[in-house]
Amino acid sequence: MVEPTNVAATLDMSFWGLFLQAGLFVKLVMIGLFGASVMVWAVWVAKSKQFKALHKKADDFEDIFWSGSHTLESFTRQVNPQQGDHALASVFVVGLEEWNAASDEERRDGTALQRSRRMMDATARRELESLEAWLPAMATTGSVGPFVGLLGTVWGIMTSFQSIGVSKNTSLAVVAPGIAEALFATAIGLFAAIPAVIAYNRLSGSLGRYAGRVETFIDEFLTVLERQATRKAAPTTRR
């Protein structure tokens, strides 16, 4: 009984110790999962700040746009929206440019509205696709992380059983370290996956709300353009 006690005393059961004592394959699994966890937290923080700034810009943009104290041309000069600044500004710029390039006849028969909608929808899709960057990686980490950790655990347990067979010693002092190393891989997998799932759900919800705002603005902006065309065509109709 003295020998197992001495063996247990020499074992390091800390996180770092468990990592160093693990086999090469399990170490690679742990390193990969730890890197995925760092990626998840970095993307979560960066995307959260980005979406917060985008919603703030959208609020300011819509407040000025719907204040009713300007025409579309004066609004453009006042706010000076630039493509790439944020999605609402981008769709406004391309929509207004397409509208201004159309003839009066195209505005009256609805052709200009259709072209403006197509341009704004295409611009909105490009803007939203750029905002979705890294979200698939987070979803993959959330779904695959536990299974990768489990793979490391199974491999570590198999290695531990082989060591037990070679040493022909089934005492707890011999079995426990190998099992702890193996289970540590699963723990890291869960540590990476749980925040990834939470972050993905929160960021996807924020992106969905922003996409809804963009679609709503497109519909409302097209209504403004249609109303403008109707007013200009009204005197001609009465004649």
Helices and strands as residue ranges (DSSP letters): H 2-10, H 15-21, H 24-65, H 72-79, H 87-101, H 104-109, H 111-131, H 135-167, H 172-238
